């Protein structure tokens, strides 16, 4: 997935933003309808967690793409991967302390290219051409 992000960044960003917008719109609509009932409240919580899983995968793909760009000779799990993850996630946490909404929007913006790249190569099952 990270190679798809490196080779086709424009397509990954556009596709990620479109899918991310569709998923968040779907989340707001379904959670609003489900929250109207007592039984729907636990289901809406599961829906929120489930719809954020692709975004977390997108962040992981972005971390791997940044690691491959910064240090191509490093193995999959290296100190570069850890430092890249810290450099990407730490600002989100610090901004979240001041403005949670801004941190959430930044999270979606950072995860969208990785999400688009995952869709481009079908979750890593299709080689990047």
C-alpha positions in Angstrom: 0.0 0.0 0.0 2.9 2.4 0.8 4.4 1.8 -2.7 1.0 2.7 -4.3 1.1 5.9 -2.2 4.6 6.7 -3.4 4.0 5.9 -7.0 0.6 7.4 -7.4 0.2 10.2 -4.8 -2.3 12.3 -6.7 -4.7 9.5 -7.3 -4.4 8.3 -3.8 -5.2 11.7 -2.3 -8.2 12.3 -4.6 -9.6 8.8 -4.0 -8.9 9.0 -0.2 -10.6 12.4 0.1 -13.7 11.1 -1.8 -14.0 7.9 0.2 -13.2 9.7 3.5 -15.9 12.2 2.8 -18.4 9.5 1.9 -17.5 7.5 5.1 -17.8 10.4 7.4 -21.1 11.5 5.9 -22.4 8.0 6.2 -21.2 7.9 9.8 -23.0 11.1 10.8 -26.2 10.0 9.1 -26.3 6.5 10.5 -25.2 7.4 14.0 -27.8 10.2 14.1 -30.6 7.7 13.1 -29.3 5.0 15.5 -29.0 7.4 18.4 -32.7 8.1 18.3 -33.3 4.7 20.0 -31.9 3.2 23.1 -31.0 0.0 21.3 -29.2 2.0 18.6 -26.8 3.7 21.0 -24.5 0.7 21.4 -24.8 -0.1 17.7 -23.8 3.5 16.8 -20.7 3.1 19.0 -19.7 0.0 17.2 -20.3 1.8 13.9 -18.1 4.7 14.9 -15.2 2.3 15.8 -15.7 0.2 12.6 -15.7 3.2 10.3 -12.5 4.5 11.8 -10.6 1.3 11.1 -9.8 2.2 7.4 -8.5 5.6 8.5 -6.2 4.0 11.0 -5.0 1.7 8.2 -4.4 4.9 6.1 -2.3 6.4 8.8 -0.2 3.2 9.0 0.2 3.3 5.2 1.3 6.9 5.4 3.9 6.1 8.1 5.3 3.2 6.0 5.5 5.4 2.9 7.3 8.1 4.8 9.7 5.5 6.2 10.4 4.2 2.7 11.0 7.7 1.4 13.2 8.7 4.2 15.3 5.5 4.6 14.8 3.1 1.7 17.4 0.7 3.0 15.7 0.1 6.3 13.7 -3.0 7.1 10.0 -2.9 7.7 10.3 -2.5 11.5 13.1 -0.1 12.2 13.9 2.9 14.3 12.9 5.1 11.3 9.4 3.6 11.4 9.0 4.4 15.0 10.4 7.9 14.7 8.1 8.5 11.7 5.1 7.3 13.6 6.0 9.6 16.6 6.5 12.5 14.3 3.1 12.0 12.7 1.0 11.1 15.7 2.5 13.4 18.3 1.2 16.7 16.7 -2.2 15.1 16.5 -2.2 14.4 20.2 -0.9 17.9 21.1 -3.5 19.6 18.9 -6.1 17.4 20.4 -5.4 18.8 23.8 -6.2 22.3 22.6 -8.8 21.6 19.9 -10.2 18.1 19.5 -12.2 19.0 16.4 -9.1 20.4 14.7 -7.2 17.2 15.6 -10.0 15.1 14.2 -10.0 17.0 10.9 -6.2 16.8 10.7 -6.4 13.0 11.4 -8.9 12.6 8.5 -6.7 14.7 6.2 -3.5 12.7 7.1 -5.3 9.4 6.7 -7.0 10.1 3.4 -4.0 9.5 1.1 -3.2 6.2 2.8 -6.8 5.2 2.5 -6.9 6.1 -1.2 -3.7 4.1 -1.8 -5.2 1.1 0.0 -8.2 1.2 -2.3 -5.9 1.7 -5.4 -4.1 -1.5 -4.9 -7.0 -3.3 -3.1 -5.4 -3.4 0.3 -2.0 -4.6 -0.9 -3.3 -7.6 -2.8 -2.6 -6.1 -6.3 1.0 -5.1 -7.3 1.6 -1.5 -8.1 2.1 -0.8 -11.8 
